[in-house]
Amino acid sequence: MDFIKVGEKDGNIILADKYGNRAVFEFLEMTVIDQTEYAALLQTDDESIVLLRLTEGTNGKEVYSSIDDDALFERVAATFEEIFDED
């Protein structure tokens, strides 16, 4: 599923899905794997961490996409675990 960045509030980003549902996230960290950017976000409603691929949409807005490939998701998650363990 894709989410479009529609704004910012109190230092957090607001993402909307294709149905217009909005959610607020705290941007935790970004990393690059194979020339693709991935973001770790903390959903402020339930404090769950979400890992999403970050790209630029055709309209120039930031697009955050779910990572559907299980092996890639595990690789991205392991990379973020290493980053967070260093902190």
HTML snippet that shows the backbone in 3Dmol.js (N, CA, C, O; Angstrom):
<script src="https://3Dmol.org/build/3Dmol-min.js"></script>
<div id="view" style="width:600px;height:400px;position:relative"></div>
<script>
const pdb = `
ATOM      1  N   MET A   1       0.848  -1.175   0.000  1.00  0.00           N
ATOM      2  CA  MET A   1       0.000   0.000   0.000  1.00  0.00           C
ATOM      3  C   MET A   1       0.892   1.237   0.000  1.00  0.00           C
ATOM      4  O   MET A   1       1.952   1.254   0.627  1.00  0.00           O
ATOM      5  N   ASP A   2       0.456   2.256  -0.702  1.00  0.00           N
ATOM      6  CA  ASP A   2       1.195   3.505  -0.776  1.00  0.00           C
ATOM      7  C   ASP A   2       0.549   4.562   0.108  1.00  0.00           C
ATOM      8  O   ASP A   2      -0.671   4.610   0.267  1.00  0.00           O
ATOM      9  N   PHE A   3       1.397   5.402   0.673  1.00  0.00           N
ATOM     10  CA  PHE A   3       0.967   6.533   1.487  1.00  0.00           C
ATOM     11  C   PHE A   3       1.659   7.782   0.957  1.00  0.00           C
ATOM     12  O   PHE A   3       2.846   7.744   0.635  1.00  0.00           O
ATOM     13  N   ILE A   4       0.938   8.870   0.867  1.00  0.00           N
ATOM     14  CA  ILE A   4       1.488  10.140   0.404  1.00  0.00           C
ATOM     15  C   ILE A   4       1.681  11.054   1.605  1.00  0.00           C
ATOM     16  O   ILE A   4       0.813  11.152   2.472  1.00  0.00           O
ATOM     17  N   LYS A   5       2.837  11.724   1.644  1.00  0.00           N
ATOM     18  CA  LYS A   5       3.054  12.710   2.703  1.00  0.00           C
ATOM     19  C   LYS A   5       2.203  13.925   2.380  1.00  0.00           C
ATOM     20  O   LYS A   5       2.368  14.558   1.337  1.00  0.00           O
ATOM     21  N   VAL A   6       1.287  14.241   3.293  1.00  0.00           N
ATOM     22  CA  VAL A   6       0.367  15.356   3.064  1.00  0.00           C
ATOM     23  C   VAL A   6       0.629  16.542   3.980  1.00  0.00           C
ATOM     24  O   VAL A   6      -0.028  17.576   3.860  1.00  0.00           O
ATOM     25  N   GLY A   7       1.578  16.400   4.887  1.00  0.00           N
ATOM     26  CA  GLY A   7       1.868  17.523   5.762  1.00  0.00           C
ATOM     27  C   GLY A   7       2.753  17.148   6.922  1.00  0.00           C
ATOM     28  O   GLY A   7       3.212  16.014   7.058  1.00  0.00           O
ATOM     29  N   GLU A   8       2.976  18.154   7.762  1.00  0.00           N
ATOM     30  CA  GLU A   8       3.760  17.980   8.977  1.00  0.00           C
ATOM     31  C   GLU A   8       3.043  18.684  10.116  1.00  0.00           C
ATOM     32  O   GLU A   8       2.360  19.688   9.915  1.00  0.00           O
ATOM     33  N   LYS A   9       3.210  18.141  11.310  1.00  0.00           N
ATOM     34  CA  LYS A   9       2.584  18.737  12.490  1.00  0.00           C
ATOM     35  C   LYS A   9       3.454  18.436  13.695  1.00  0.00           C
ATOM     36  O   LYS A   9       3.740  17.271  13.974  1.00  0.00           O
ATOM     37  N   ASP A  10       3.873  19.449  14.403  1.00  0.00           N
ATOM     38  CA  ASP A  10       4.667  19.303  15.623  1.00  0.00           C
ATOM     39  C   ASP A  10       5.904  18.438  15.396  1.00  0.00           C
ATOM     40  O   ASP A  10       6.278  17.654  16.268  1.00  0.00           O
ATOM     41  N   GLY A  11       6.544  18.572  14.228  1.00  0.00           N
ATOM     42  CA  GLY A  11       7.747  17.811  13.935  1.00  0.00           C
ATOM     43  C   GLY A  11       7.485  16.405  13.433  1.00  0.00           C
ATOM     44  O   GLY A  11       8.430  15.674  13.137  1.00  0.00           O
ATOM     45  N   ASN A  12       6.228  16.010  13.330  1.00  0.00           N
ATOM     46  CA  ASN A  12       5.854  14.693  12.821  1.00  0.00           C
ATOM     47  C   ASN A  12       5.360  14.826  11.388  1.00  0.00           C
ATOM     48  O   ASN A  12       5.022  15.921  10.940  1.00  0.00           O
ATOM     49  N   ILE A  13       5.319  13.705  10.671  1.00  0.00           N
ATOM     50  CA  ILE A  13       4.794  13.737   9.312  1.00  0.00           C
ATOM     51  C   ILE A  13       3.412  13.111   9.282  1.00  0.00           C
ATOM     52  O   ILE A  13       3.102  12.213  10.065  1.00  0.00           O
ATOM     53  N   ILE A  14       2.584  13.600   8.364  1.00  0.00           N
ATOM     54  CA  ILE A  14       1.229  13.090   8.202  1.00  0.00           C
ATOM     55  C   ILE A  14       1.172  12.388   6.852  1.00  0.00           C
ATOM     56  O   ILE A  14       1.473  12.979   5.816  1.00  0.00           O
ATOM     57  N   LEU A  15       0.779  11.112   6.882  1.00  0.00           N
ATOM     58  CA  LEU A  15       0.649  10.320   5.665  1.00  0.00           C
ATOM     59  C   LEU A  15      -0.815   9.987   5.431  1.00  0.00           C
ATOM     60  O   LEU A  15      -1.575   9.785   6.378  1.00  0.00           O
ATOM     61  N   ALA A  16      -1.208   9.930   4.155  1.00  0.00           N
ATOM     62  CA  ALA A  16      -2.576   9.559   3.790  1.00  0.00           C
ATOM     63  C   ALA A  16      -2.541   8.401   2.810  1.00  0.00           C
ATOM     64  O   ALA A  16      -1.691   8.355   1.921  1.00  0.00           O
ATOM     65  N   ASP A  17      -3.472   7.459   2.974  1.00  0.00           N
ATOM     66  CA  ASP A  17      -3.567   6.354   2.023  1.00  0.00           C
ATOM     67  C   ASP A  17      -4.468   6.770   0.858  1.00  0.00           C
ATOM     68  O   ASP A  17      -4.941   7.906   0.813  1.00  0.00           O
ATOM     69  N   LYS A  18      -4.702   5.858  -0.077  1.00  0.00           N
ATOM     70  CA  LYS A  18      -5.479   6.194  -1.271  1.00  0.00           C
ATOM     71  C   LYS A  18      -6.938   6.501  -0.969  1.00  0.00           C
ATOM     72  O   LYS A  18      -7.645   7.054  -1.811  1.00  0.00           O
ATOM     73  N   TYR A  19      -7.391   6.144   0.229  1.00  0.00           N
ATOM     74  CA  TYR A  19      -8.765   6.425   0.633  1.00  0.00           C
ATOM     75  C   TYR A  19      -8.891   7.742   1.403  1.00  0.00           C
ATOM     76  O   TYR A  19      -9.991   8.144   1.781  1.00  0.00           O
ATOM     77  N   GLY A  20      -7.766   8.402   1.630  1.00  0.00           N
ATOM     78  CA  GLY A  20      -7.776   9.660   2.361  1.00  0.00           C
ATOM     79  C   GLY A  20      -7.618   9.505   3.856  1.00  0.00           C
ATOM     80  O   GLY A  20      -7.632  10.503   4.577  1.00  0.00           O
ATOM     81  N   ASN A  21      -7.467   8.271   4.351  1.00  0.00           N
ATOM     82  CA  ASN A  21      -7.248   8.052   5.776  1.00  0.00           C
ATOM     83  C   ASN A  21      -5.863   8.585   6.145  1.00  0.00           C
ATOM     84  O   ASN A  21      -4.879   8.297   5.464  1.00  0.00           O
ATOM     85  N   ARG A  22      -5.796   9.344   7.198  1.00  0.00           N
ATOM     86  CA  ARG A  22      -4.534   9.960   7.607  1.00  0.00           C
ATOM     87  C   ARG A  22      -4.018   9.369   8.912  1.00  0.00           C
ATOM     88  O   ARG A  22      -4.783   8.941   9.776  1.00  0.00           O
ATOM     89  N   ALA A  23      -2.693   9.362   9.022  1.00  0.00           N
ATOM     90  CA  ALA A  23      -2.048   8.904  10.253  1.00  0.00           C
ATOM     91  C   ALA A  23      -0.814   9.777  10.481  1.00  0.00           C
ATOM     92  O   ALA A  23      -0.191  10.257   9.533  1.00  0.00           O
ATOM     93  N   VAL A  24      -0.478   9.970  11.748  1.00  0.00           N
ATOM     94  CA  VAL A  24       0.663  10.803  12.123  1.00  0.00           C
ATOM     95  C   VAL A  24       1.806   9.895  12.566  1.00  0.00           C
ATOM     96  O   VAL A  24       1.606   8.959  13.340  1.00  0.00           O
ATOM     97  N   PHE A  25       3.007  10.184  12.066  1.00  0.00           N
ATOM     98  CA  PHE A  25       4.186   9.382  12.361  1.00  0.00           C
ATOM     99  C   PHE A  25       5.336  10.264  12.802  1.00  0.00           C
ATOM    100  O   PHE A  25       5.507  11.381  12.313  1.00  0.00           O
ATOM    101  N   GLU A  26       6.116   9.750  13.727  1.00  0.00           N
ATOM    102  CA  GLU A  26       7.393  10.371  14.077  1.00  0.00           C
ATOM    103  C   GLU A  26       8.451   9.715  13.200  1.00  0.00           C
ATOM    104  O   GLU A  26       8.549   8.489  13.150  1.00  0.00           O
ATOM    105  N   PHE A  27       9.239  10.526  12.511  1.00  0.00           N
ATOM    106  CA  PHE A  27      10.292  10.011  11.646  1.00  0.00           C
ATOM    107  C   PHE A  27      11.466   9.610  12.531  1.00  0.00           C
ATOM    108  O   PHE A  27      12.066  10.466  13.182  1.00  0.00           O
ATOM    109  N   LEU A  28      11.804   8.320  12.565  1.00  0.00           N
ATOM    110  CA  LEU A  28      12.870   7.831  13.430  1.00  0.00           C
ATOM    111  C   LEU A  28      14.232   7.813  12.742  1.00  0.00           C
ATOM    112  O   LEU A  28      15.218   8.323  13.275  1.00  0.00           O
ATOM    113  N   GLU A  29      14.272   7.217  11.548  1.00  0.00           N
ATOM    114  CA  GLU A  29      15.567   7.011  10.891  1.00  0.00           C
ATOM    115  C   GLU A  29      15.343   6.683   9.429  1.00  0.00           C
ATOM    116  O   GLU A  29      14.270   6.223   9.040  1.00  0.00           O
ATOM    117  N   MET A  30      16.362   6.921   8.627  1.00  0.00           N
ATOM    118  CA  MET A  30      16.331   6.551   7.225  1.00  0.00           C
ATOM    119  C   MET A  30      17.621   5.821   6.897  1.00  0.00           C
ATOM    120  O   MET A  30      18.669   6.108   7.476  1.00  0.00           O
ATOM    121  N   THR A  31      17.543   4.867   5.959  1.00  0.00           N
ATOM    122  CA  THR A  31      18.726   4.169   5.492  1.00  0.00           C
ATOM    123  C   THR A  31      18.573   3.917   3.995  1.00  0.00           C
ATOM    124  O   THR A  31      17.467   3.964   3.457  1.00  0.00           O
ATOM    125  N   VAL A  32      19.690   3.652   3.335  1.00  0.00           N
ATOM    126  CA  VAL A  32      19.682   3.349   1.902  1.00  0.00           C
ATOM    127  C   VAL A  32      20.200   1.928   1.710  1.00  0.00           C
ATOM    128  O   VAL A  32      21.270   1.571   2.202  1.00  0.00           O
ATOM    129  N   ILE A  33      19.428   1.131   0.992  1.00  0.00           N
ATOM    130  CA  ILE A  33      19.815  -0.237   0.658  1.00  0.00           C
ATOM    131  C   ILE A  33      19.636  -0.397  -0.845  1.00  0.00           C
ATOM    132  O   ILE A  33      18.546  -0.174  -1.372  1.00  0.00           O
ATOM    133  N   ASP A  34      20.691  -0.779  -1.526  1.00  0.00           N
ATOM    134  CA  ASP A  34      20.646  -0.955  -2.983  1.00  0.00           C
ATOM    135  C   ASP A  34      20.061   0.272  -3.682  1.00  0.00           C
ATOM    136  O   ASP A  34      19.205   0.142  -4.558  1.00  0.00           O
ATOM    137  N   GLN A  35      20.515   1.439  -3.300  1.00  0.00           N
ATOM    138  CA  GLN A  35      20.138   2.726  -3.895  1.00  0.00           C
ATOM    139  C   GLN A  35      18.662   3.081  -3.711  1.00  0.00           C
ATOM    140  O   GLN A  35      18.128   3.917  -4.440  1.00  0.00           O
ATOM    141  N   THR A  36      18.005   2.450  -2.742  1.00  0.00           N
ATOM    142  CA  THR A  36      16.613   2.761  -2.416  1.00  0.00           C
ATOM    143  C   THR A  36      16.550   3.200  -0.962  1.00  0.00           C
ATOM    144  O   THR A  36      17.167   2.586  -0.092  1.00  0.00           O
ATOM    145  N   GLU A  37      15.793   4.276  -0.704  1.00  0.00           N
ATOM    146  CA  GLU A  37      15.660   4.795   0.657  1.00  0.00           C
ATOM    147  C   GLU A  37      14.525   4.076   1.390  1.00  0.00           C
ATOM    148  O   GLU A  37      13.470   3.794   0.821  1.00  0.00           O
ATOM    149  N   TYR A  38      14.777   3.789   2.669  1.00  0.00           N
ATOM    150  CA  TYR A  38      13.785   3.168   3.543  1.00  0.00           C
ATOM    151  C   TYR A  38      13.703   3.996   4.824  1.00  0.00           C
ATOM    152  O   TYR A  38      14.713   4.490   5.326  1.00  0.00           O
ATOM    153  N   ALA A  39      12.492   4.138   5.338  1.00  0.00           N
ATOM    154  CA  ALA A  39      12.266   4.930   6.540  1.00  0.00           C
ATOM    155  C   ALA A  39      11.683   4.063   7.647  1.00  0.00           C
ATOM    156  O   ALA A  39      10.854   3.187   7.403  1.00  0.00           O
ATOM    157  N   ALA A  40      12.134   4.326   8.864  1.00  0.00           N
ATOM    158  CA  ALA A  40      11.541   3.733  10.056  1.00  0.00           C
ATOM    159  C   ALA A  40      10.709   4.838  10.706  1.00  0.00           C
ATOM    160  O   ALA A  40      11.233   5.891  11.070  1.00  0.00           O
ATOM    161  N   LEU A  41       9.424   4.589  10.844  1.00  0.00           N
ATOM    162  CA  LEU A  41       8.498   5.572  11.395  1.00  0.00           C
ATOM    163  C   LEU A  41       7.798   4.996  12.611  1.00  0.00           C
ATOM    164  O   LEU A  41       7.508   3.801  12.672  1.00  0.00           O
ATOM    165  N   LEU A  42       7.531   5.864  13.577  1.00  0.00           N
ATOM    166  CA  LEU A  42       6.782   5.469  14.765  1.00  0.00           C
ATOM    167  C   LEU A  42       5.379   6.034  14.638  1.00  0.00           C
ATOM    168  O   LEU A  42       5.198   7.251  14.596  1.00  0.00           O
ATOM    169  N   GLN A  43       4.380   5.152  14.577  1.00  0.00           N
ATOM    170  CA  GLN A  43       3.000   5.613  14.494  1.00  0.00           C
ATOM    171  C   GLN A  43       2.600   6.153  15.856  1.00  0.00           C
ATOM    172  O   GLN A  43       2.660   5.435  16.854  1.00  0.00           O
ATOM    173  N   THR A  44       2.195   7.405  15.900  1.00  0.00           N
ATOM    174  CA  THR A  44       1.944   8.054  17.181  1.00  0.00           C
ATOM    175  C   THR A  44       0.699   7.536  17.882  1.00  0.00           C
ATOM    176  O   THR A  44       0.599   7.646  19.104  1.00  0.00           O
ATOM    177  N   ASP A  45      -0.261   6.970  17.137  1.00  0.00           N
ATOM    178  CA  ASP A  45      -1.495   6.467  17.756  1.00  0.00           C
ATOM    179  C   ASP A  45      -1.255   5.258  18.639  1.00  0.00           C
ATOM    180  O   ASP A  45      -1.747   5.197  19.766  1.00  0.00           O
ATOM    181  N   ASP A  46      -0.496   4.294  18.126  1.00  0.00           N
ATOM    182  CA  ASP A  46      -0.314   3.065  18.884  1.00  0.00           C
ATOM    183  C   ASP A  46       1.151   2.727  19.169  1.00  0.00           C
ATOM    184  O   ASP A  46       1.459   1.651  19.682  1.00  0.00           O
ATOM    185  N   GLU A  47       2.042   3.648  18.835  1.00  0.00           N
ATOM    186  CA  GLU A  47       3.482   3.520  19.102  1.00  0.00           C
ATOM    187  C   GLU A  47       4.101   2.287  18.468  1.00  0.00           C
ATOM    188  O   GLU A  47       5.039   1.710  19.017  1.00  0.00           O
ATOM    189  N   SER A  48       3.577   1.875  17.301  1.00  0.00           N
ATOM    190  CA  SER A  48       4.202   0.779  16.571  1.00  0.00           C
ATOM    191  C   SER A  48       5.179   1.347  15.545  1.00  0.00           C
ATOM    192  O   SER A  48       4.971   2.433  15.004  1.00  0.00           O
ATOM    193  N   ILE A  49       6.236   0.604  15.289  1.00  0.00           N
ATOM    194  CA  ILE A  49       7.226   1.022  14.302  1.00  0.00           C
ATOM    195  C   ILE A  49       6.855   0.426  12.953  1.00  0.00           C
ATOM    196  O   ILE A  49       6.540  -0.760  12.849  1.00  0.00           O
ATOM    197  N   VAL A  50       6.896   1.258  11.928  1.00  0.00           N
ATOM    198  CA  VAL A  50       6.550   0.868  10.577  1.00  0.00           C
ATOM    199  C   VAL A  50       7.765   1.110   9.682  1.00  0.00           C
ATOM    200  O   VAL A  50       8.402   2.160   9.768  1.00  0.00           O
ATOM    201  N   LEU A  51       8.083   0.144   8.828  1.00  0.00           N
ATOM    202  CA  LEU A  51       9.180   0.277   7.873  1.00  0.00           C
ATOM    203  C   LEU A  51       8.586   0.436   6.482  1.00  0.00           C
ATOM    204  O   LEU A  51       7.796  -0.398   6.039  1.00  0.00           O
ATOM    205  N   LEU A  52       8.967   1.508   5.793  1.00  0.00           N
ATOM    206  CA  LEU A  52       8.405   1.799   4.478  1.00  0.00           C
ATOM    207  C   LEU A  52       9.498   2.225   3.503  1.00  0.00           C
ATOM    208  O   LEU A  52      10.517   2.789   3.903  1.00  0.00           O
ATOM    209  N   ARG A  53       9.272   1.950   2.219  1.00  0.00           N
ATOM    210  CA  ARG A  53      10.169   2.399   1.146  1.00  0.00           C
ATOM    211  C   ARG A  53       9.780   3.835   0.814  1.00  0.00           C
ATOM    212  O   ARG A  53       8.595   4.162   0.757  1.00  0.00           O
ATOM    213  N   LEU A  54      10.767   4.684   0.596  1.00  0.00           N
ATOM    214  CA  LEU A  54      10.530   6.094   0.330  1.00  0.00           C
ATOM    215  C   LEU A  54      10.925   6.417  -1.105  1.00  0.00           C
ATOM    216  O   LEU A  54      12.064   6.188  -1.511  1.00  0.00           O
ATOM    217  N   THR A  55       9.971   6.952  -1.873  1.00  0.00           N
ATOM    218  CA  THR A  55      10.231   7.360  -3.250  1.00  0.00           C
ATOM    219  C   THR A  55       9.571   8.711  -3.503  1.00  0.00           C
ATOM    220  O   THR A  55       8.868   9.248  -2.646  1.00  0.00           O
ATOM    221  N   GLU A  56       9.810   9.246  -4.690  1.00  0.00           N
ATOM    222  CA  GLU A  56       9.157  10.493  -5.069  1.00  0.00           C
ATOM    223  C   GLU A  56       8.088  10.171  -6.091  1.00  0.00           C
ATOM    224  O   GLU A  56       8.349   9.500  -7.090  1.00  0.00           O
ATOM    225  N   GLY A  57       6.892  10.650  -5.838  1.00  0.00           N
ATOM    226  CA  GLY A  57       5.781  10.396  -6.756  1.00  0.00           C
ATOM    227  C   GLY A  57       5.863  11.267  -7.992  1.00  0.00           C
ATOM    228  O   GLY A  57       6.702  12.164  -8.077  1.00  0.00           O
ATOM    229  N   THR A  58       4.998  11.004  -8.938  1.00  0.00           N
ATOM    230  CA  THR A  58       4.994  11.763 -10.185  1.00  0.00           C
ATOM    231  C   THR A  58       4.671  13.235  -9.967  1.00  0.00           C
ATOM    232  O   THR A  58       5.054  14.085 -10.771  1.00  0.00           O
ATOM    233  N   ASN A  59       3.973  13.533  -8.888  1.00  0.00           N
ATOM    234  CA  ASN A  59       3.623  14.921  -8.579  1.00  0.00           C
ATOM    235  C   ASN A  59       4.669  15.598  -7.695  1.00  0.00           C
ATOM    236  O   ASN A  59       4.458  16.723  -7.242  1.00  0.00           O
ATOM    237  N   GLY A  60       5.801  14.920  -7.443  1.00  0.00           N
ATOM    238  CA  GLY A  60       6.868  15.490  -6.629  1.00  0.00           C
ATOM    239  C   GLY A  60       6.699  15.290  -5.134  1.00  0.00           C
ATOM    240  O   GLY A  60       7.575  15.671  -4.358  1.00  0.00           O
ATOM    241  N   LYS A  61       5.588  14.701  -4.718  1.00  0.00           N
ATOM    242  CA  LYS A  61       5.372  14.451  -3.288  1.00  0.00           C
ATOM    243  C   LYS A  61       6.058  13.164  -2.868  1.00  0.00           C
ATOM    244  O   LYS A  61       6.267  12.258  -3.675  1.00  0.00           O
ATOM    245  N   GLU A  62       6.408  13.100  -1.580  1.00  0.00           N
ATOM    246  CA  GLU A  62       7.033  11.900  -1.043  1.00  0.00           C
ATOM    247  C   GLU A  62       6.001  10.783  -0.945  1.00  0.00           C
ATOM    248  O   GLU A  62       4.897  10.986  -0.439  1.00  0.00           O
ATOM    249  N   VAL A  63       6.374   9.592  -1.436  1.00  0.00           N
ATOM    250  CA  VAL A  63       5.508   8.424  -1.376  1.00  0.00           C
ATOM    251  C   VAL A  63       6.183   7.389  -0.489  1.00  0.00           C
ATOM    252  O   VAL A  63       7.345   7.042  -0.698  1.00  0.00           O
ATOM    253  N   TYR A  64       5.448   6.900   0.500  1.00  0.00           N
ATOM    254  CA  TYR A  64       5.924   5.856   1.401  1.00  0.00           C
ATOM    255  C   TYR A  64       5.155   4.589   1.062  1.00  0.00           C
ATOM    256  O   TYR A  64       3.925   4.574   1.117  1.00  0.00           O
ATOM    257  N   SER A  65       5.881   3.513   0.707  1.00  0.00           N
ATOM    258  CA  SER A  65       5.237   2.273   0.265  1.00  0.00           C
ATOM    259  C   SER A  65       5.591   1.123   1.188  1.00  0.00           C
ATOM    260  O   SER A  65       6.705   1.039   1.703  1.00  0.00           O
ATOM    261  N   SER A  66       4.625   0.239   1.389  1.00  0.00           N
ATOM    262  CA  SER A  66       4.900  -0.960   2.177  1.00  0.00           C
ATOM    263  C   SER A  66       5.877  -1.839   1.413  1.00  0.00           C
ATOM    264  O   SER A  66       5.954  -1.792   0.185  1.00  0.00           O
ATOM    265  N   ILE A  67       6.623  -2.644   2.165  1.00  0.00           N
ATOM    266  CA  ILE A  67       7.617  -3.544   1.586  1.00  0.00           C
ATOM    267  C   ILE A  67       6.964  -4.921   1.510  1.00  0.00           C
ATOM    268  O   ILE A  67       6.818  -5.605   2.523  1.00  0.00           O
ATOM    269  N   ASP A  68       6.575  -5.319   0.305  1.00  0.00           N
ATOM    270  CA  ASP A  68       5.802  -6.549   0.127  1.00  0.00           C
ATOM    271  C   ASP A  68       6.662  -7.806   0.042  1.00  0.00           C
ATOM    272  O   ASP A  68       6.174  -8.900   0.325  1.00  0.00           O
ATOM    273  N   ASP A  69       7.906  -7.674  -0.333  1.00  0.00           N
ATOM    274  CA  ASP A  69       8.798  -8.831  -0.457  1.00  0.00           C
ATOM    275  C   ASP A  69       9.319  -9.197   0.935  1.00  0.00           C
ATOM    276  O   ASP A  69       9.988  -8.389   1.579  1.00  0.00           O
ATOM    277  N   ASP A  70       9.014 -10.411   1.399  1.00  0.00           N
ATOM    278  CA  ASP A  70       9.383 -10.825   2.756  1.00  0.00           C
ATOM    279  C   ASP A  70      10.889 -10.809   2.990  1.00  0.00           C
ATOM    280  O   ASP A  70      11.344 -10.370   4.046  1.00  0.00           O
ATOM    281  N   ALA A  71      11.666 -11.280   2.023  1.00  0.00           N
ATOM    282  CA  ALA A  71      13.119 -11.317   2.183  1.00  0.00           C
ATOM    283  C   ALA A  71      13.687  -9.901   2.268  1.00  0.00           C
ATOM    284  O   ALA A  71      14.575  -9.630   3.077  1.00  0.00           O
ATOM    285  N   LEU A  72      13.176  -9.011   1.439  1.00  0.00           N
ATOM    286  CA  LEU A  72      13.627  -7.623   1.483  1.00  0.00           C
ATOM    287  C   LEU A  72      13.230  -6.970   2.796  1.00  0.00           C
ATOM    288  O   LEU A  72      14.017  -6.235   3.392  1.00  0.00           O
ATOM    289  N   PHE A  73      12.000  -7.239   3.251  1.00  0.00           N
ATOM    290  CA  PHE A  73      11.559  -6.675   4.527  1.00  0.00           C
ATOM    291  C   PHE A  73      12.483  -7.115   5.657  1.00  0.00           C
ATOM    292  O   PHE A  73      12.874  -6.297   6.490  1.00  0.00           O
ATOM    293  N   GLU A  74      12.833  -8.391   5.694  1.00  0.00           N
ATOM    294  CA  GLU A  74      13.735  -8.895   6.733  1.00  0.00           C
ATOM    295  C   GLU A  74      15.095  -8.207   6.659  1.00  0.00           C
ATOM    296  O   GLU A  74      15.692  -7.892   7.689  1.00  0.00           O
ATOM    297  N   ARG A  75      15.578  -7.976   5.456  1.00  0.00           N
ATOM    298  CA  ARG A  75      16.867  -7.290   5.273  1.00  0.00           C
ATOM    299  C   ARG A  75      16.800  -5.853   5.776  1.00  0.00           C
ATOM    300  O   ARG A  75      17.715  -5.383   6.453  1.00  0.00           O
ATOM    301  N   VAL A  76      15.719  -5.159   5.445  1.00  0.00           N
ATOM    302  CA  VAL A  76      15.538  -3.774   5.899  1.00  0.00           C
ATOM    303  C   VAL A  76      15.403  -3.745   7.421  1.00  0.00           C
ATOM    304  O   VAL A  76      16.013  -2.899   8.076  1.00  0.00           O
ATOM    305  N   ALA A  77      14.619  -4.651   7.990  1.00  0.00           N
ATOM    306  CA  ALA A  77      14.434  -4.710   9.440  1.00  0.00           C
ATOM    307  C   ALA A  77      15.761  -4.970  10.145  1.00  0.00           C
ATOM    308  O   ALA A  77      16.051  -4.347  11.166  1.00  0.00           O
ATOM    309  N   ALA A  78      16.567  -5.885   9.611  1.00  0.00           N
ATOM    310  CA  ALA A  78      17.869  -6.185  10.218  1.00  0.00           C
ATOM    311  C   ALA A  78      18.787  -4.970  10.172  1.00  0.00           C
ATOM    312  O   ALA A  78      19.532  -4.711  11.118  1.00  0.00           O
ATOM    313  N   THR A  79      18.732  -4.233   9.078  1.00  0.00           N
ATOM    314  CA  THR A  79      19.557  -3.025   8.963  1.00  0.00           C
ATOM    315  C   THR A  79      19.150  -1.999  10.009  1.00  0.00           C
ATOM    316  O   THR A  79      20.010  -1.405  10.660  1.00  0.00           O
ATOM    317  N   PHE A  80      17.845  -1.782  10.177  1.00  0.00           N
ATOM    318  CA  PHE A  80      17.388  -0.832  11.191  1.00  0.00           C
ATOM    319  C   PHE A  80      17.719  -1.320  12.600  1.00  0.00           C
ATOM    320  O   PHE A  80      18.039  -0.503  13.464  1.00  0.00           O
ATOM    321  N   GLU A  81      17.653  -2.609  12.854  1.00  0.00           N
ATOM    322  CA  GLU A  81      18.033  -3.130  14.170  1.00  0.00           C
ATOM    323  C   GLU A  81      19.483  -2.788  14.478  1.00  0.00           C
ATOM    324  O   GLU A  81      19.804  -2.395  15.599  1.00  0.00           O
ATOM    325  N   GLU A  82      20.356  -2.933  13.497  1.00  0.00           N
ATOM    326  CA  GLU A  82      21.765  -2.577  13.674  1.00  0.00           C
ATOM    327  C   GLU A  82      21.912  -1.092  13.974  1.00  0.00           C
ATOM    328  O   GLU A  82      22.667  -0.704  14.866  1.00  0.00           O
ATOM    329  N   ILE A  83      21.191  -0.266  13.232  1.00  0.00           N
ATOM    330  CA  ILE A  83      21.262   1.183  13.446  1.00  0.00           C
ATOM    331  C   ILE A  83      20.795   1.536  14.846  1.00  0.00           C
ATOM    332  O   ILE A  83      21.455   2.308  15.542  1.00  0.00           O
ATOM    333  N   PHE A  84      19.654   0.975  15.273  1.00  0.00           N
ATOM    334  CA  PHE A  84      19.115   1.309  16.582  1.00  0.00           C
ATOM    335  C   PHE A  84      19.979   0.755  17.727  1.00  0.00           C
ATOM    336  O   PHE A  84      20.051   1.356  18.799  1.00  0.00           O
ATOM    337  N   ASP A  85      20.632  -0.391  17.494  1.00  0.00           N
ATOM    338  CA  ASP A  85      21.531  -0.954  18.512  1.00  0.00           C
ATOM    339  C   ASP A  85      22.758  -0.085  18.723  1.00  0.00           C
ATOM    340  O   ASP A  85      23.326  -0.061  19.815  1.00  0.00           O
ATOM    341  N   GLU A  86      23.174   0.638  17.670  1.00  0.00           N
ATOM    342  CA  GLU A  86      24.337   1.524  17.781  1.00  0.00           C
ATOM    343  C   GLU A  86      24.030   2.732  18.650  1.00  0.00           C
ATOM    344  O   GLU A  86      24.927   3.281  19.290  1.00  0.00           O
ATOM    345  N   ASP A  87      22.764   3.153  18.678  1.00  0.00           N
ATOM    346  CA  ASP A  87      22.375   4.347  19.453  1.00  0.00           C
ATOM    347  C   ASP A  87      22.339   4.005  20.876  1.00  0.00           C
ATOM    348  O   ASP A  87      22.036   4.860  21.709  1.00  0.00           O
TER     349      ASP A  87
END
`;
const viewer = $3Dmol.createViewer("view");
viewer.addModel(pdb, "pdb");
viewer.setStyle({}, {cartoon: {color: "spectrum"}});
viewer.zoomTo();
viewer.render();
</script>
